[in-house]
Amino acid sequence: MDRLTSDERARLQQVVSLLNNYQAAVESLRNHISMLTSSLTEVSMTIDAIKTVKDLRPGTDILVPLGSDSFISAKISDSDKVLTGLGADVVAERSASDALKFLESRTSELEEAARRAREELRRVEERIESLRPEAEKILNKTRESTRGQSADV
């Protein structure tokens, strides 16, 4: 069997490099999608909590989660005032209905970002699948060449 030509070796290196880069992109996109999904879940839970709290009367006792299944008891002072994060540790006070609108808009943004990331993931996975046959063909030629050499010895 023929050995790999220098062009075939160069192409194999190029294909393997592309496959490695695409695989890294796949991993990055999967992590990004996972973070977006977590953010969507958190926003959804926040929307549900605001909907529940906005109907409570001032003075109502509630449990506020601190994390790690720990809570503190508190009283509602004004159930129509919600502090929403704007980023960079900046918050804005909004009415409960404005906070819900803001968070629903945020949900739409996150859903669109997740849709775009899933589409990009699909495109990168298609590129990987389109390169695999070429890489396998070159690798099979390498294996056949190696077997032919060992049979000659």
Secondary structure as GFF3:
##gff-version 3
##sequence-region A 1 153
A	DSSP	alpha_helix	6	53	.	.	.	ID=ss1
A	DSSP	beta_strand	61	67	.	.	.	ID=ss2
A	DSSP	beta_strand	70	75	.	.	.	ID=ss3
A	DSSP	beta_strand	81	87	.	.	.	ID=ss4
A	DSSP	beta_strand	90	95	.	.	.	ID=ss5
A	DSSP	alpha_helix	96	152	.	.	.	ID=ss6
###
